[in-house]
């Protein structure tokens, strides 16, 4: 179902290959998330 939604939302996109490229670019420029940032305030 998620794949259908993804494809439907991008059915008229002229640059389908750029979606993956943009994802990679954001992964490179975004600072890493530490375990402390994720678990802060939770009692495990």
HELIX and SHEET records of a PDB file:
HELIX    1   1 UNK A    2  UNK A    9  1                                   8    
HELIX    2   2 UNK A   18  UNK A   29  1                                  12    
HELIX    3   3 UNK A   35  UNK A   39  1                                   5    
END                                                                             
